[in-house]
Amino acid sequence: MTEKKKKSNNRMSINELMHDIVSLFNAEPNKLFNYKQVAHALGLKLSAQRQKVYEILSTMAQQEFLVEPTPGRFKKKDRGTRALGLFERRSNGKNQVITEEGEEIFVAERNSMHALDGDKVEVYVYARRRHADPEGEVTQIIERADRTFVGILSVEKQYAFLITDSKTLANDIFIPKNKLRGGKDGEKAVVRITEWPEHSKNPIGEVIDVLGEAGDNNTEMHAILAEFGLPYKYPEAVEKAADKISDIIPADEIARREDFREVTTFTIDPHDAKDFDDAISIRQLPSGLWEVGVHIADVTHYVQPGSIIDKEAERRATSVYLVDRTIPMLPERLCNYICSLRPDEDKLAFSCIFEIDDNANIKRRHIARTIIRSNRRYAYEEAQAIIEGADGDFRKEILVLNDLAQKMRKRRFENGSISFDRQEVRFEIDEEGHPIRVYFKIAKEANMLIEEFMLLANCTVAEAVGKTANGKKAKSFVYRVHDQPDPSKINDLASFITRFGYRTRLHNDTRELSKNINKLMQEIKGRPEENLISTVAIRSMSKAIYSTDNIGHYGLGFDYYTHFTSPIRRYPDMMVHRLIDRYLNGGRSAVEQSLESKCKHSSEMEQLAANAERASIKYKQVEFLSDRLGEEFDGVISGITEWGLYVELDENKCEGLIPIRELDDDYYELDEKNYALVGRRSHRIYRLGDPVRILIAGTNLEKKQLDFALVRTLKK
């Protein structure tokens, strides 16, 4: 043992000493030690230190971590166990392995083998001391996860580093000068870790892409995508493959499809949309029923299974929507041109056709491949103006569809569907990508019209496969499922809303719970706390995922539900198109295991895309308020943590942190159960939902962080 080590051991804390003793016995699980031998092994010479070792050994024996076969001689009680799991690296040193059984095993940095976040590892689990959390050490890295990181290059004369702000890596990455790929000091780059020598503090890496100058809008958006492992450019080979696809529809293809080109058809989408997934047709039949067609872009006619385009789409799984751009799942030629249901062009579609009476009852339905020709492209705002009384093309058709949609919507909520109408933050940006205005997207009747018919089509397709007669086993399929909420989270929500004076009873009965949540959403509409309570309510719900195991969709109140209506931007919809075509043609059931694997991947990619979208919004919020340092705003406390209070501003829904150090009038303690910080002496309480006035104290674009200073609390 080196002199440096001995010196440090002379100042060793009790916890450090205990850890080193545990490590010694774990390294020699079959060997007997007395306290002198342990002290010698740890380089401890002072009598006081040896006495402390003896006391710790006796305590460990009482806790059954050690046994004492003969008086004064100690041995590890058992050999522990080995388990497999995913390594979670944290920059604060609190690394852990989540085992396949879901157990959390703490792993000290010295026992991590420099495993990185997401690595699949084998962990040796130490014998657990009584009342202590399980601890272990990584013995093997079985499968390495993505090892790329985003940061700013710091380039010196002889060497370079990537300075990261990663939550999973505390150490900067050393980069040899010949591995910079032209990267310059101050530029953002993507770096792959190539090795991490056992005794080295810093991992070693190489630049795989230089993103550009930090602070540049394109650079920052690409950095957000790279941070979440999402692609920010399209492979040239895939683009070339798409360019070879013909836009001419052969006569024999038209002949085998139902022809809707003479039926009134239109699309309703956001004003800046280019990829039109869905169109609606409507005409009145001689019987007096309304024939409504929900026509979905027939992407799988053009994208063949296993092709280079299909493989890239499967890998991406979804389009990604950042504040100022869309990163498409499919090449632009397909998503914005060939497959997009553009007006006045013949287009191939996969359709659900409904015959509906004036009370929105479905009398007949069928699924078919079709050819359509959209007569008009509407933005939501244009369709909404017609609904509100303005004149315009196809006014009668839009009003009939809206009437049917409203009746369907009313019935859906009566049957258990839950209504969450949260405001979505949007930005108006200038040519440089700088945000100049914040506004909110609010769903109106035109949005609801499209939503209802898309929900109807998705249910229809799911029922066509999943709903079988006489208990017959359904063929393998891709469902969009949503589990029932955890009762403990519902109880927390019920407790939380009482702070605002709401007495809505949140029963565990499925139908009654849905009904009462809807009642609550109506009661809070237009109130200052609407956004906050909606957020807490949404967090109490489970997450919707893709699965072959159909447990139904709790939030929508559907027993059978899938995603069929957006194949341009979601890979599961492409999977559903292929399956429904296969089964309509009498095909055998697909291999469930393969489908489930793709479902899992799609769910994971959907979550990553959502995280990237939130990060881009957060970046723009910080950028927007960077111009307003020192200004005051009203807001509500939206989060309570041990490190401070999060506040969401009323005016623009931007969220920032009042650091705990700013609350210097008292020592505040976190009351997790009651969502509060409580002053130890003054008993002053800051609660979730309390109105406050704050000042913009600081902004950090690199960390996407807003710092607020508390001006005063406000009366409710």
TAJO-V454542 format. One line per field, one symbol per residue. ss: DSSP state (@ for helix, = for strand, . for the rest). A space follows every 50 residues. Layout:
ss: ???
This chain:
ss: ..@@@@@@@@...@@@@@@@@@@@@@@.....=.@@@@@@@.....@@@@ @@@@@@@@@@@@...=====..====....========.......====. ...====.@@@........======.........=========....=== =====....=====........===.@@@.......=========..... ...==========...@@@@@@@@@@@........@@@@@@@@....... @@@@@..==.....=====........=======.....========.@@ @@.....@@@@@@@@@.=.==....==....@@@@@@@....=..===== ======.....=============.====@@@@@@@@.......@@@@@@ @@@@@@@@@@@@@@.........======.....=======...@@@@@@ @@@@@@@@@@@@@@@@..@@@.......====....@@@@@@@@@@@@@@ .........@@@@@@@@@@@@@@@.....@@@@@@@@@@.....===... ..=....=...........=@@@@@@@@@@@@@@.......@@@@@@@@@ @@@@@@@@@@@@@@@@@@@@@@@@@@@@...==========..======. ....=====@@@.....====....====.....===...========== ....=========...
